[in-house]
Amino acid sequence: MSVTRVAWCDEVTFSGDTHFGDAVFTGHLRFDRARFETASRLGPLVCNWDVVLDAVVFDQPVTVEIAVRNVSCWRSRWVSTAVLHLRYAEVDLGDAVWEYPVVIAARPDPFSRSYALGSLSEGALSGQEPGVCLRSLGGIDAAHLALYTFDLSVCRFAGAVHLDQLRVDGWCTFATAPAGRGSRFPWRWSRRNTLVEEHHWRVRTARRPALARGWTTPLQDAPELPPAAVAALYRQIRKSLEDGKNEPDAADFYYGECDMRRHDTTRPRGERMLLSAYWALSGYGLRASRALRWLGR
């Protein structure tokens, strides 16, 4: 099956077992406010541009298999368990609602055809990096969500709740702090995993352009978070990483949490002085973080 134009299925209720298997869309595919009452599968399908699942409702356990450039699940509702296998996609999960466990995983190899031998042709997507990048988790309850092998380097976690219960498995990557030698200090800054919210805060508060070099510039709609809010994000996701036995990344996030607390002017002056001394003497235990990284190889 191949569709060469935009396919609109807005506000449609699918009462049967509709799955769009082995479909290739060269345009866009939209399911705005659609409802899948009994569907157990959506895909495998390929779309060269966007798949929009905004405000869609899945009433039954479902498996979704999509290769696409962009997929939006804004305000989608998943009434039962679900598994999403994605390729190539940039994903927006803002304000989605999950009532039961949902696993979203990057698929390393092409999807197999439903009714024939061989793999589903990926058309214009072929030859690109098949990894999956997450843009936003804002507004969600992460207690039922598990992510497997995602690029989280630009993901905005602000606004999500229960991030300490988020499952981050597989080879997930975060943003990294710029490495190099400081202009006023004799030591070198080592690279560490960070949240993009810290990048945005450092760019916005940099007193001169040189201090913002290497940090990610925030998009226009990115919220302005104080250090206390960024520290809270680090603390919650660090707990999630520790529960998943990912000690090296958890150590990096402990560093980020301490650094944000040190810059939080609403905290007592004595606490910030102690944190400054802890940073100067041991770099918040950064050497321990490096040792844990080496042991985790």
JOJO-V48198 format. One record per backbone hydrogen bond with DSSP energy under -0.5 kcal/mol. NH is the residue of the N-H (numbers start at 1). CO is the residue of the C=O. Records with the same first field share a line. If there is no record, write none. Layout:
BEGIN
NH->CO / CO
END
This chain:
BEGIN
3->24
7->28
8->6
9->7 / 30
11->32
12->9
14->12 / 35
15->13
18->16
22->44
23->20 / 44
24->1
25->46
26->3 / 24
27->5
29->50
30->7
31->52
33->54
34->31
35->12
36->57
37->14 / 35
38->14 / 16
42->63
43->19
45->65
46->23
47->67
48->25
49->27
51->70
52->29
53->51 / 72
55->74
56->53
57->34
58->77
59->36 / 57
62->81
63->40
64->83
65->42
66->85
67->45
68->66 / 87
69->47 / 49
70->49
71->90
72->51
73->92
75->94
76->73
77->56
78->97
79->58 / 77
80->58
82->101
83->62
84->103
85->64 / 83
86->84 / 105
87->66
88->130
90->69
91->133
92->71
93->136
95->138
96->93
97->76
99->78
100->78
102->144
103->82
104->146
105->84 / 103
106->148
107->86
108->106
113->118
120->111
125->122
126->123
128->125
133->89
134->151
135->91
136->91
137->156
140->137
142->140 / 161
144->141
145->142
146->102
147->167
148->104
149->169
151->132
152->150 / 173
155->152
156->135
157->155
160->157
161->140
165->162
166->163
167->145
168->166
169->147 / 167
172->170
173->150
175->152 / 194
177->192
180->189
182->187
189->180
194->175
196->155
198->195
199->195
200->196
201->197
202->198
203->199
204->200
205->201
206->202 / 203
211->208
212->208 / 209
213->210
215->212
222->219
225->223
229->226
230->226
231->227
232->228
233->229
234->230
235->231
236->232
237->233
238->234
239->235
240->236
241->237
242->238
243->239
244->240
245->242
246->241
247->245
250->246
251->247
252->248
253->249
254->250
255->251
256->252
257->253
258->254
259->255
260->256
261->257
262->258
263->259
264->261
265->263
267->264
272->268
273->269
274->270
275->271
276->272
277->273
278->274
279->275
280->276
281->277
282->278
283->279
284->278
285->282
286->282 / 283
287->282
289->285
290->286
291->287
292->288
293->289
294->290
295->291
296->292
297->294
END
